[in-house]
């Protein structure tokens, strides 16, 4: 089969030679009609559409069996696009954090499928899932999980060094990541020497260092005051807007909806509603402000 797609096959003439059917005879005035088999149309139709960054398909997550079974997530289907900033809200115990654990391959679903960047997590080996977490998926935990014995810079370097990146290059990338979250000084200090807002920034820098395309954040402002909380959410919104990072943020704060592209509401393990916020309010940039 010829490599040309959409071309009209040639027709034979009595002399035995072939003349393409779209060739204009010399005694005929060319028509002004557009050629519908133009290469541009073929090229456009052949373009591949990128898959969503994150998909949950009929996902169920249960703990225990029989009479002791508890369902944390029930029949959840959700699609999150690339570069989208989504907030997940609902009362405590409704399954919000479990959704994040499933997306990060920290837990496996009891039923259904979780697909990250086109890859079905159930079809990935444990080794491949660990590699995905090191390179593609960042996680900001409620407790931050910064290592007290490592400096601010060393905490951010850690994922790259575990992935085999040379120390000099890891230090350069970590410094740049910290600069992006507004930390440019005292990088040789330890986590306990920083304020709560600054520690949160360190955790975010560690989560997005390298080419991370998906960021999962579990109550990233839970222990912060209003000023620091707003700065952290502004930072997350900037990552989605400027770097195209897909962000899923679990939160209890309704006021953060104005920074997000979509809000998903959960109750009793199910998604009960979704809504887009009012974008009338202008989002200011507080990235360069340290707390």
C-alpha positions in Angstrom: 0.0 0.0 0.0 1.3 3.5 -0.9 2.3 5.8 2.0 0.0 8.6 0.6 -3.2 8.9 2.5 -6.2 10.3 0.8 -4.7 10.5 -2.8 -6.9 9.6 -5.7 -5.6 6.4 -7.4 -4.3 6.8 -11.0 -6.4 5.7 -14.0 -5.0 3.9 -17.0 -5.2 5.3 -20.6 -5.3 3.4 -23.8 -1.5 3.8 -24.3 -0.8 1.9 -21.2 0.6 4.8 -19.2 -1.0 6.2 -16.1 -2.2 9.7 -15.6 -3.4 10.8 -12.1 -7.0 11.7 -12.2 -6.5 15.0 -10.5 -4.1 16.2 -13.3 -5.6 19.2 -15.2 -5.6 18.6 -19.1 -3.6 21.3 -21.1 -6.7 22.5 -22.9 -8.8 22.9 -19.8 -9.0 26.0 -17.6 -8.1 25.0 -14.0 -11.1 25.2 -11.6 -11.0 27.5 -8.6 -12.4 24.7 -6.4 -10.2 23.9 -3.4 -8.5 20.5 -3.5 -10.0 18.6 -0.6 -7.1 16.2 -0.4 -4.6 18.9 0.5 -1.7 17.8 2.7 -2.7 20.2 5.5 -6.0 18.4 6.0 -4.3 15.1 6.1 -1.7 16.3 8.6 -4.4 17.8 10.9 -6.5 14.7 10.9 -3.5 12.5 11.7 -2.5 14.4 14.8 -2.7 12.4 18.0 -4.7 13.8 20.8 -2.9 13.6 24.2 -4.7 11.5 26.8 -5.9 13.2 30.0 -3.4 13.4 32.8 -5.5 11.5 35.3 -8.6 9.3 35.0 -10.6 7.3 37.5 -12.9 4.8 35.9 -15.6 3.1 38.1 -13.1 3.1 41.0 -13.9 1.3 44.3 -11.6 1.2 47.3 -12.5 -1.1 50.2 -10.8 -2.0 53.5 -11.6 -5.2 55.3 -14.0 -8.0 54.1 -17.4 -9.3 54.9 -19.2 -7.6 57.9 -16.1 -5.5 58.6 -15.7 -4.1 55.1 -15.5 -0.3 54.8 -15.8 1.5 51.5 -13.6 4.6 51.3 -14.4 5.2 47.6 -17.4 4.0 45.7 -17.9 4.0 41.9 -15.8 7.1 41.2 -15.3 8.2 37.6 -13.4 11.4 37.0 -11.2 12.8 34.3 -8.7 15.6 34.9 -7.0 17.3 31.9 -3.4 18.4 31.5 -2.6 21.6 33.2 -5.9 21.6 35.1 -6.1 22.7 38.8 -8.8 20.8 40.5 -9.9 21.1 44.2 -11.5 18.1 45.9 -13.7 19.0 48.8 -16.0 17.3 51.3 -16.3 16.3 55.0 -13.6 14.4 56.8 -13.6 10.7 55.9 -15.4 11.1 52.6 -12.5 9.5 50.5 -10.6 12.6 49.4 -7.2 11.5 50.5 -7.8 8.0 49.3 -8.3 9.4 45.8 -4.8 11.0 46.0 -3.3 7.7 47.3 -4.7 5.8 44.4 -3.4 8.3 41.8 0.0 8.1 43.3 0.0 4.3 43.3 0.4 4.4 47.1 -2.7 2.2 47.2 -4.4 -0.1 44.7 -8.1 0.1 43.9 -10.4 -2.8 44.9 -12.2 -2.4 41.5 -12.0 -0.1 38.5 -9.0 1.5 36.8 -6.7 4.4 37.6 -4.9 5.8 34.6 -2.0 8.4 34.9 -0.8 10.0 31.7 -2.3 7.2 29.6 -0.8 4.4 31.7 -3.0 2.0 33.6 -1.5 1.7 37.1 -2.7 -1.9 37.4 -0.6 -2.9 34.4 2.6 -1.3 35.8 5.1 -3.2 37.9 6.0 -2.1 41.3 9.3 -0.9 39.9 7.6 1.1 37.2 5.2 2.7 39.7 8.2 3.7 41.9 9.9 5.3 38.8 6.7 7.1 38.0 6.6 8.6 41.5 10.2 9.7 41.2 10.0 11.3 37.8 6.4 12.2 36.9 4.2 12.5 40.0 4.8 14.8 43.0 3.1 14.5 46.4 2.7 17.0 49.1 1.6 15.3 52.3 -0.4 16.8 55.1 2.6 16.3 57.4 5.1 17.5 54.7 7.5 14.6 55.4 10.6 16.7 55.2 13.7 15.0 56.5 14.9 16.9 59.6 18.5 15.7 59.2 18.8 17.2 55.7 19.0 20.8 54.8 16.4 22.7 52.8 18.4 22.2 49.6 19.2 18.6 50.3 15.5 17.8 50.9 14.7 19.1 47.5 17.7 17.4 45.8 16.7 14.0 47.2 14.3 12.8 44.5 16.8 13.6 41.8 19.7 11.9 43.6 17.6 8.8 44.1 17.0 8.8 40.4 20.7 8.9 39.7 21.2 12.5 38.8 24.7 13.8 39.5 25.0 15.9 42.7 26.1 19.0 40.9 23.1 18.9 38.5 20.7 18.0 41.3 21.9 21.0 43.4 21.4 23.4 40.4 17.9 22.1 39.7 17.0 22.2 43.4 18.2 25.8 43.7 16.1 26.8 40.7 13.0 24.9 42.1 13.3 26.8 45.4 13.7 30.1 43.6 10.4 29.4 41.8 8.6 29.0 45.2 10.2 32.2 46.6 13.1 30.8 48.6 16.4 32.2 47.6 18.4 32.3 50.8 19.4 30.2 53.8 19.1 27.0 51.8 21.7 25.3 54.0 19.4 25.6 57.0 17.4 22.7 58.3 13.6 22.4 58.1 13.0 23.2 61.8 14.7 26.6 61.2 11.9 27.7 58.8 8.4 28.9 59.4 5.4 26.7 58.6 4.7 28.6 55.3 8.4 28.2 54.3 8.4 24.5 55.0 5.3 24.1 52.9 7.2 25.8 50.0 10.1 23.5 50.5 7.8 20.5 50.2 6.2 21.9 47.1 9.6 22.5 45.5 10.6 18.9 46.2 7.3 17.7 44.7 7.7 19.6 41.4 11.4 19.4 40.9 12.4 18.0 37.5 9.7 17.4 34.9 6.9 16.5 37.2 3.6 16.7 35.3 1.1 15.7 38.1 1.1 17.2 41.6 -1.1 15.7 44.3 -1.5 17.9 47.4 -3.3 16.7 50.6 -4.5 19.7 52.7 -1.4 21.8 51.8 -2.7 24.7 53.9 -4.1 22.8 56.8 -1.5 24.1 59.4 -1.1 27.6 58.0 -2.6 31.0 58.8 -4.7 32.8 56.2 -1.8 34.9 54.7 0.5 31.9 54.2 -2.4 29.7 53.0 -3.3 32.2 50.3 0.4 32.4 49.2 0.6 28.6 48.9 -2.5 28.3 46.8 -1.4 31.2 44.6 1.8 29.3 44.1 0.0 26.2 43.1 -2.2 28.1 40.6 0.9 29.6 39.1 2.5 26.2 38.6 -0.6 25.1 36.7 -0.9 28.3 34.7 2.8 28.9 33.9 4.3 25.4 33.8 1.2 23.3 32.8 1.4 21.1 35.9 -1.8 19.2 36.6 -2.7 19.7 40.3 -5.2 17.9 42.4 -5.7 19.6 45.8 -7.6 18.2 48.7 -8.9 21.0 50.9 -11.7 22.1 53.3 -11.5 25.7 52.3 -14.3 26.9 50.0 -12.5 30.2 49.4 -9.8 28.5 47.4 -12.3 27.7 44.7 -11.6 31.0 42.9 -8.0 29.9 42.2 -9.0 26.5 40.7 -10.4 25.4 37.3 -12.9 23.0 38.9 -14.2 21.9 42.2 -15.2 18.3 42.9 -17.4 17.6 45.9 -17.4 14.2 47.6 -19.6 12.6 50.3 -19.5 9.1 51.7 -17.0 8.0 49.1 -18.8 9.2 46.1 -18.6 12.3 43.8 -21.9 14.2 44.4 -21.2 17.3 42.4 -18.7 19.3 40.3 -18.7 23.0 39.6 -16.5 25.6 38.0 -15.8 28.7 40.1 -16.3 32.4 39.2 -13.2 33.7 37.6 -14.2 37.3 38.0 -11.6 37.9 40.8 -8.1 38.6 39.7 -5.5 36.2 41.1 -2.4 38.1 42.3 1.0 36.6 42.3 2.6 36.0 45.7 5.3 33.6 44.6 8.2 35.9 45.5 6.9 36.6 49.0 8.4 34.5 51.8 6.7 34.0 55.1 
